[in-house]
Amino acid sequence: MPLSSRQLHIHVSAQDRPGILAETLTFIVQAGCNVVDIKQFVFNGLLNLSILLDDCDPSRVLPLREALSVYAEKMDFKATIYPWEMATRPDAPYAHRSVVTLLCGAMPSVGFQEITQIFAELDINILRIEQLDSGDVHVLEFVIGTRKAHSSEEVLNALVKFKENYGVDIAVQEETYFRRNKRLIVLDADMTFLQCEVIDELGKLAGVGEEMSRITHQAMSGEIDFESALRKRVGLLKGLSVESLHQLSNSLPLTPGAESLVKILKHLGYKIALVSGGFQFFIDKICDTYGLDYGIANQLKIESGKVSGELEGPIIDAEGKERSLVFLAEKEGFSLRQVVAVGDGANDIKMLARAGLGIAFNAKPIVQRQAQASINHSDLRLILYFLGISGGDLQELDELVGGG
């Protein structure tokens, strides 16, 4: 509705009880005004109500103000009426909106002061703050807006020191339809879905554990290219028996929250994929065990029941992971903005960048610096908060899927 110069804003604050809005609207109807916009929320039992009115006859404003004030005093609430000028409320006040989600311990007052000051210095307005959970991990969601375009990277970069000072995990996402309509999640396996590096465990079985771990660390930190590191490590496994592979596949430790995350996302209709720089032998076993939809990894060459020390087929490196993510999204008919990617190593960076939400999970510094979101707690369920799911929602979902 076009704005006019005859608009009023009524603000009501009170101890919440049934009927306050209905009572206020009675006076508005009697004054012959139209309701243009209305917002109401209750915080710790306190009502905050705002009503924007149009077509208010100037001759009826004073009687409305007086009648409502007398009634408010009688009923023990506060009502304020004041003009609402066009300059105060332009047509599209905050055309560019984002959501900043914080996972943290109890936030001290100085922490709140610092993050709000950061937003103010960026000319960002806080439109809404909501607490999604307040258990062991506090989850706060800030909906922010600007009149000029801003990027998630700008906001994340401004929050780097805040993140370090307070040990918080942060996600920054555009506030669009796609934020709450993700349909596919693509997870790295080693040190993400699993709480180990499978190839390092194989190295221990082959008696080359220390050398294997050293090369793995260099690869995941981006010190040497992934393919070279992978081929070197696979060469160290030459002669390892298939029986040893089966033995290890039955004892791989899941990251806390992994099984619960899968159950909840499957209940919500997500497609779930593991895209790994590890080995198909183990990924197939995990997918079969937990009912995952896709598993893509490197293929170990087996000869006469033993690892040959070579690979077969295309290499799933950083580019391979990125291609796999795009392929799966296209196959399922999803926009890339509907994809969540989760990983920890340098070879995950391109995959995280292509997804609508890329999460660095207990990741190397090089990965955290380039991801939209980070989690530094060993609990994959925390991903659900970045999808806009609250603690109350999680309790209900746990009851439905049978596990927390």
C-alpha positions in Angstrom: 0.0 0.0 0.0 1.4 3.5 -0.9 2.5 5.5 2.1 0.8 8.7 3.0 1.4 11.6 5.3 -1.5 10.5 7.5 0.2 7.5 9.0 0.5 6.7 12.7 2.5 4.2 14.7 1.0 2.7 17.8 3.5 1.0 20.2 2.2 -1.1 23.1 4.3 -2.7 25.8 2.8 -4.7 28.7 2.9 -7.9 30.7 1.5 -10.3 28.2 -2.0 -11.6 28.6 -4.8 -12.6 26.2 -6.8 -9.8 24.5 -4.4 -6.8 24.4 -4.2 -6.8 20.6 -8.0 -7.2 20.3 -8.6 -4.4 22.7 -6.1 -2.0 20.9 -7.7 -2.8 17.5 -11.1 -1.9 18.9 -10.0 1.7 19.4 -8.3 1.7 15.9 -11.5 0.5 14.2 -13.5 3.2 16.1 -11.1 5.9 14.8 -11.6 4.7 11.2 -7.9 3.9 10.5 -6.6 1.1 8.4 -3.9 -1.3 9.7 -1.0 -1.3 7.2 1.5 -3.4 9.1 1.6 -5.2 12.5 4.4 -6.9 14.4 4.2 -8.6 17.8 6.5 -10.7 19.9 6.7 -11.8 23.6 10.0 -11.8 25.4 10.2 -13.3 28.9 6.5 -12.6 29.4 6.7 -9.0 28.1 4.6 -8.0 25.1 6.0 -5.7 22.4 3.4 -4.7 19.9 3.7 -2.3 16.9 0.9 -1.3 14.6 1.2 1.0 11.6 -1.9 2.8 10.6 -3.0 4.7 7.5 -5.9 6.9 6.4 -6.1 8.5 9.8 -8.3 11.5 9.9 -6.3 14.2 11.7 -9.5 15.2 13.6 -9.7 11.8 15.1 -6.1 11.3 16.1 -6.3 13.2 19.4 -9.5 11.4 20.5 -7.8 8.1 19.6 -4.7 9.0 21.6 -6.7 10.1 24.7 -9.1 7.1 24.7 -6.4 4.5 24.2 -4.2 6.2 26.9 -7.0 6.2 29.5 -7.8 2.5 28.7 -4.1 1.5 28.8 -3.7 3.1 32.2 -6.7 1.4 33.5 -5.5 -2.0 32.2 -1.9 -1.5 33.3 -0.2 -1.3 29.9 1.6 1.4 28.0 0.5 2.7 24.6 2.3 5.4 22.7 1.0 7.0 19.4 3.2 9.1 17.2 3.3 10.2 13.5 5.1 7.9 11.1 6.8 10.0 8.4 7.8 8.7 5.0 11.5 9.4 5.7 11.2 7.1 8.7 10.0 4.1 6.8 11.0 4.1 3.1 9.5 1.5 0.8 12.4 -1.0 0.9 14.3 -0.1 4.1 16.7 -3.0 4.1 16.7 -4.6 0.7 19.8 -6.7 1.5 19.4 -9.1 4.4 21.7 -11.8 5.9 21.5 -14.1 8.9 24.5 -14.4 11.2 24.3 -17.5 13.4 26.6 -17.8 16.5 27.4 -21.0 18.3 29.1 -20.2 21.6 29.3 -20.7 25.3 27.4 -18.2 27.5 28.1 -14.8 25.8 29.3 -12.1 28.2 27.7 -8.6 28.0 30.9 -7.2 26.5 30.7 -9.8 23.7 27.2 -8.5 22.8 28.5 -5.0 22.9 31.4 -5.8 20.6 29.4 -7.6 17.9 26.7 -4.9 17.9 29.5 -2.3 17.5 30.9 -4.2 14.6 27.6 -4.2 12.9 27.1 -0.5 13.6 30.5 0.3 12.1 29.5 -1.5 8.9 26.3 0.5 8.8 24.4 -2.7 9.4 21.1 -2.7 11.2 20.0 -5.6 13.4 16.4 -6.4 12.5 15.9 -9.4 14.8 17.8 -11.4 17.4 16.6 -14.9 18.4 18.0 -17.5 20.7 17.6 -20.9 19.0 19.0 -22.9 22.0 20.5 -22.3 25.4 21.9 -25.7 26.4 25.6 -26.5 26.6 26.0 -24.6 23.4 24.2 -21.3 23.1 22.8 -20.5 19.6 22.0 -17.0 18.6 20.6 -15.9 15.3 21.0 -12.2 14.1 18.9 -11.1 11.1 20.8 -8.1 9.8 19.9 -5.6 7.0 21.6 -2.9 4.9 20.3 -0.5 2.3 23.4 -1.1 0.1 24.5 -4.5 -1.0 26.9 -6.4 1.2 28.4 -9.9 0.9 28.7 -12.7 3.4 32.5 -12.4 3.0 32.5 -8.7 4.2 30.6 -9.7 7.3 32.7 -12.7 8.1 35.9 -10.8 7.6 34.7 -8.1 10.0 34.0 -10.8 12.6 37.3 -12.6 12.5 38.8 -11.0 15.6 35.5 -11.3 17.5 35.4 -15.0 16.6 38.9 -15.5 17.9 38.4 -13.5 21.1 35.3 -15.3 22.2 35.8 -18.8 20.7 32.5 -18.7 18.8 31.5 -20.5 15.6 29.8 -18.3 13.0 27.8 -18.8 9.8 26.8 -15.9 7.6 24.1 -16.6 5.0 21.9 -14.5 2.7 18.3 -14.4 4.1 16.6 -16.0 1.1 14.1 -18.7 0.5 17.0 -21.1 -0.1 18.5 -20.7 3.4 15.7 -22.8 4.9 15.2 -25.0 1.8 18.4 -26.9 1.6 17.9 -30.4 0.0 21.3 -32.0 -0.3 24.2 -32.3 2.1 27.6 -33.5 0.9 30.1 -34.4 3.6 33.7 -35.3 3.6 34.4 -38.6 5.3 37.8 -38.6 7.1 37.8 -36.3 10.2 34.3 -35.1 9.3 31.8 -37.9 9.2 34.4 -40.2 10.7 36.6 -39.4 13.6 39.8 -40.6 12.0 41.8 -40.5 8.8 41.2 -44.0 7.3 44.4 -44.0 5.3 46.4 -43.3 8.5 44.7 -46.2 10.1 45.6 -48.4 7.1 49.2 -47.1 7.5 49.3 -48.4 11.1 48.1 -51.8 9.9 50.8 -51.8 7.2 53.5 -50.8 9.7 54.1 -47.3 8.1 51.9 -45.2 10.4 54.3 -42.4 11.1 55.3 -41.7 7.5 51.6 -42.0 6.5 50.5 -39.4 9.1 53.2 -37.0 8.1 52.1 -37.0 4.4 48.4 -36.8 5.4 49.1 -33.7 7.5 51.0 -32.0 4.7 48.2 -32.7 2.2 45.3 -31.6 4.5 47.2 -28.4 5.3 47.8 -27.6 1.6 51.5 -28.0 1.8 51.7 -30.6 -1.0 49.2 -31.3 -3.7 46.6 -33.9 -2.9 47.1 -36.3 -5.8 50.8 -36.6 -5.2 50.3 -37.2 -1.5 47.5 -39.8 -2.2 49.6 -41.8 -4.6 52.6 -41.8 -2.2 50.4 -43.0 0.6 48.7 -45.7 -1.4 52.2 -46.9 -2.5 53.0 -47.4 1.2 50.0 -49.8 1.5 51.3 -52.3 -1.1 50.7 -55.8 0.1 48.1 -55.1 2.7 45.4 -57.8 2.7 41.8 -57.3 1.9 41.0 -59.0 5.3 42.7 -56.0 7.0 40.5 -53.6 5.0 37.4 -55.5 6.2 38.7 -55.5 9.8 39.1 -51.8 9.7 35.8 -51.1 8.0 34.0 -52.7 11.0 35.6 -50.4 13.6 35.6 -46.9 12.0 34.6 -44.4 14.7 31.8 -42.0 13.7 32.1 -38.3 14.7 29.6 -37.6 17.6 26.2 -36.5 16.2 26.8 -38.1 12.8 24.2 -40.8 13.1 21.6 -38.5 14.6 22.3 -35.9 11.9 21.6 -38.5 9.2 18.4 -39.7 10.8 17.1 -36.1 11.1 18.0 -35.0 7.6 16.6 -38.2 6.1 13.3 -37.5 8.0 13.3 -34.0 6.6 13.8 -35.3 3.0 17.4 -34.5 2.4 19.7 -36.4 0.1 22.9 -37.3 1.9 26.3 -38.0 0.2 29.8 -38.8 1.3 32.3 -37.4 -1.2 35.8 -38.4 0.0 39.4 -38.3 -1.0 39.6 -41.7 0.8 38.6 -45.1 -0.6 35.4 -46.5 -2.1 35.8 -49.7 -0.2 35.1 -47.9 3.1 32.6 -45.4 1.8 30.4 -48.1 0.4 30.3 -49.8 3.8 29.3 -46.6 5.5 26.6 -45.8 3.0 25.1 -49.2 3.3 25.2 -49.1 7.1 23.6 -45.7 7.6 21.4 -45.5 4.5 23.2 -42.7 2.7 22.1 -41.9 -0.8 25.5 -41.4 -2.5 29.2 -42.3 -1.9 32.0 -41.2 -4.1 35.7 -41.9 -3.4 38.9 -43.2 -4.8 39.2 -46.8 -5.9 42.0 -48.9 -4.5 43.4 -51.5 -6.9 43.3 -55.0 -5.4 45.2 -57.9 -6.9 45.2 -61.5 -5.5 43.5 -60.3 -2.3 46.1 -57.6 -1.6 46.4 -53.9 -2.1 48.6 -53.3 -5.2 49.8 -49.9 -4.1 48.0 -48.2 -7.0 44.6 -46.6 -7.7 42.0 -47.2 -10.4 39.8 -44.7 -12.1 39.6 -40.9 -11.7 41.1 -39.2 -8.7 38.7 -37.6 -6.2 40.8 -34.6 -5.3 39.7 -31.0 -4.7 38.4 -30.6 -8.3 36.9 -34.1 -8.1 35.0 -33.2 -5.0 33.7 -30.0 -6.6 32.6 -31.9 -9.7 30.9 -34.5 -7.6 28.9 -31.9 -5.7 27.8 -30.2 -8.9 26.9 -33.5 -10.5 24.8 -34.7 -7.5 22.9 -31.4 -7.4 22.1 -31.5 -11.1 21.1 -35.2 -10.9 18.6 -34.4 -8.1 17.4 -31.2 -9.8 18.5 -29.0 -7.0 20.0 -25.5 -7.2 23.5 -25.2 -5.8 22.0 -22.8 -3.3 20.1 -25.8 -1.9 23.4 -27.7 -1.1 25.3 -27.9 2.1 28.9 -29.0 2.0 31.0 -30.0 5.1 34.7 -30.7 5.2 37.9 -30.1 7.1 40.9 -30.2 4.6 42.4 -28.1 1.9 40.9 -30.5 -0.7 37.4 -29.5 0.5 37.8 -25.8 -0.2 36.4 -25.8 -3.7 33.5 -28.0 -2.7 32.6 -25.7 0.2 32.8 -22.7 -2.1 30.3 -24.1 -4.6 27.7 -25.0 -2.1 24.9 -22.7 -0.9 26.3 -23.2 2.6 29.9 -24.4 3.0 30.9 -25.4 6.6 34.5 -25.9 7.8 34.2 -28.6 10.4 37.1 -28.7 12.9 39.0 -27.6 9.9 42.6 -26.4 9.2 43.1 -22.6 9.3 43.4 -22.4 5.5 39.9 -23.9 5.2 38.2 -21.8 8.0 39.5 -18.6 6.4 37.6 -19.4 3.1 34.4 -21.0 4.3 31.0 -19.3 5.0 30.6 -21.1 8.3 32.7 -22.9 10.8 32.1 -25.4 13.6 34.9 -26.2 16.1 33.0 -28.5 18.3 33.0 -32.3 17.7 29.3 -32.6 17.1 27.8 -32.8 13.6 24.3 -32.1 15.0 25.3 -28.5 15.4 25.0 -28.2 11.6 21.3 -28.2 12.1 21.3 -24.8 13.8 22.9 -23.3 10.7 19.8 -24.6 8.8 17.6 -22.5 11.1 16.4 -25.4 13.3 15.9 -24.5 16.9 16.6 -26.5 20.1 12.8 -27.1 20.4 12.7 -28.4 16.9 15.5 -30.8 17.6 13.7 -32.2 20.6 10.7 -32.9 18.5 12.7 -34.4 15.7 14.6 -36.6 18.1 11.3 -38.0 19.4 10.3 -38.7 15.8 13.4 -40.4 14.6 14.3 -42.1 17.9 17.7 -40.7 18.9 19.6 -37.7 20.2 
